[in-house]
């Protein structure tokens, strides 16, 4: 039986294990206040030591604000090789341009044909 022409690739679990020191994950979380206002917390986590690297809070996140947070979280010499994030609309063109200018490979999930979330290169 002849197999497909694509070369075998490592699984997501193997990728995380092999590159843990070079991976950072980001997320934008909604934080309700006591007065029922919504704040947005931007979190940056390092996978190598599983530590919180950066956080900031705002009322109105924009792509420009998120791009500035990436620059503040990672000065040019300390940027990770890979960034894991979700497909939130708040990460606009300005953000993705800043991440690629910093030399970071952006990885985000997508759905396969069965609806299951899988990771892909962006």
C-alpha positions in Angstrom: 0.0 0.0 0.0 1.4 3.4 -1.0 1.2 6.1 1.6 0.5 9.8 1.0 3.3 12.0 -0.4 3.6 14.3 2.7 6.5 13.7 5.0 5.7 12.7 8.5 5.6 15.5 11.1 5.8 15.5 14.8 2.7 15.6 16.9 1.7 18.6 18.9 2.7 16.9 22.2 6.1 16.2 20.8 6.5 19.7 19.5 5.7 21.1 23.0 8.2 18.8 24.6 11.0 19.6 22.2 10.5 23.3 22.1 9.2 24.2 25.5 11.9 26.7 26.3 11.2 28.6 23.1 7.4 28.8 23.4 5.2 31.6 24.9 1.4 31.5 25.0 -0.8 34.6 25.1 -4.5 35.0 26.0 -6.9 37.9 26.4 -9.3 37.2 29.4 -12.4 39.0 30.5 -12.3 40.1 34.1 -15.6 41.4 35.6 -15.4 44.0 38.3 -17.5 44.5 41.4 -19.4 47.3 39.6 -20.2 44.9 36.6 -17.7 46.6 34.3 -15.6 44.5 32.0 -11.8 44.7 32.0 -9.5 42.7 29.7 -6.4 41.1 31.0 -3.6 40.3 28.5 -1.5 37.4 29.8 1.8 36.0 28.5 2.9 32.6 29.8 6.3 30.9 29.3 6.1 27.2 28.7 9.7 26.4 29.7 9.2 27.1 33.4 5.4 27.5 33.2 5.6 31.0 34.6 3.7 34.2 34.1 6.0 36.5 32.0 3.7 39.5 31.5 0.3 40.8 32.2 -1.6 44.1 31.6 -5.2 45.2 32.0 -7.2 47.6 29.8 -10.9 48.5 29.3 -10.6 48.6 25.5 -8.1 46.2 23.9 -7.0 47.1 20.3 -4.6 45.5 18.0 -2.2 48.4 18.5 -2.4 48.0 22.3 -1.8 44.3 22.0 1.2 44.9 19.7 2.7 47.3 22.2 2.3 44.8 25.0 4.2 42.2 23.0 7.1 44.7 22.6 7.1 45.5 26.3 6.8 41.8 27.3 9.7 40.8 25.0 12.5 43.3 24.4 14.0 42.5 21.0 16.7 40.2 22.3 14.4 38.0 24.4 11.5 37.2 22.1 10.5 33.5 22.0 10.8 31.5 18.8 7.1 30.4 18.9 3.9 32.1 20.0 0.7 30.1 20.7 -2.6 32.0 20.7 -6.2 31.7 19.8 -8.0 33.2 16.9 -9.5 36.2 18.7 -10.5 39.1 16.5 -8.7 41.6 18.8 -5.3 40.4 17.3 -5.5 42.4 14.1 -3.0 43.0 11.3 -0.9 45.4 13.4 -0.4 42.7 16.0 0.5 40.0 13.5 2.9 42.3 11.7 4.7 43.2 15.0 5.0 39.5 16.0 6.5 38.6 12.6 8.9 41.6 12.7 10.1 40.4 16.1 11.0 37.0 14.5 8.3 35.0 16.3 6.5 32.2 14.5 2.8 32.5 15.2 0.9 29.3 15.8 -2.9 29.2 16.3 -5.6 26.6 16.2 -8.0 25.8 13.4 -10.8 23.3 13.0 -10.3 20.2 10.9 -13.0 18.7 8.7 -14.6 16.9 11.7 -14.7 20.1 13.8 -11.8 19.1 16.1 -9.3 21.9 17.1 -5.8 21.3 15.7 -2.7 23.5 15.6 -1.3 25.0 12.5 1.4 27.3 11.4 0.2 30.8 10.6 
